Amino acid sequence: TALPRENSEITPRDVDVVAFDLNSLVHNALRNARDEDQAIAMVFQMLHSALRQVQPRTTVVLALDGAAPIAKLETQRKRRATSSRRDERKKSKPDTRTNKR
């Protein structure tokens, strides 16, 4: 949903709690900003614009959950490569264990 422009007239609605999932806001800001400072400014601008539409009575929740998907994929790739190398080493070493019965 598009947020209204700053100069538009808005009558905020009263609500008890406003919760933001910041993952999308941060991701878009980082992709579109020229540097970190601009990305931070963009996130705050989007939050400000959204909060002009509602008037939270008690709480504003800002939530982020974990690393960005690209970082998770890179971590998973490294983990799989390490596991694969370990499996290859196990296959190439002769089994020196003896079965004792």
N, C-alpha and C positions, 0 to 999 in steps of 0.2 A: 504494500500500500504506500502510495506516495505521500510524503509529508507536506503540509502547506508551507508556502514561502513565509519568510520572516515578516514581511510587511502586510500580510493578510490579517484580517480581524478574526480572532478566535475567542470563543467563550469556553474556557476550560471546564471539563466535566469533573465533578468530585468523585474520587474513588478512594478506597482504603489503601490498596497496595498497587504499585506498578513494578513489574518485573521485566528486565531486559535480558535477552540472550545476546551477549555482545559478540559472539563468534562471527556472525555475518557482518556486523558493523566494522569490526576490526579488520576482517579479511578484505572487505571492499575498500576501506580506507588505505590499507597498506598497498593494495594493488594500484590505486589511483593517485596516491600522493607521490610527490617528488622526493620527500625525505621523511624521517620519523616525526619531526616536529609538525609537519603539515598533516600527517596521518592522525596524530593525537588531536590536533585542532579539528579535523574533520569528524572524528568520533564524538567529541564534545559538542560540536555544532548539531550533529544528528540527534544526540540525546536532548539537547536544549530544545530543538524543534519538536521532538516528540512530547517533552514535558510541558510544552506550551498548550498541548491539547487536553491534558488532564491535570488535575490538582490532587496529588496523593495526600491523604489525610495522615497516614502513619508511616509508610515504608516505601523506599525505592530500592529494589534489588538489582544488582548488576552481576551477571553470571557469565563466567568463561569456563569451558570444560576442556582441559588438556591441550596438548600440542596441536598445531595446525596439521591437517591431513598430509601435507607433503612431508613434514617432519616425521610423522608416524610411518609413512611409507618408507622413508630412508632408513629409519631405525629397524623396521621389519626386514628390509633388504639386507642390511648388515648382519642382523641376527641369523637370517637364513644362510648367508654366505659362510659365517663362522660355523654354523651347525654342519653345513655340507663339507667343509674342510675337515672338521673333526671326524665325521663319518668316513671320509676317504682315508684318513690316517688309521682309523681302526681297521679298515678293510686291508690295508697294505701291511700291517703288523701281524706276524704269526701269533696265534693264540698260545701263550706259554702256560696257561692254566691247565691243571690236570683235574680230571674228574675223579674224586675220591669217593669210593663207595664202601 
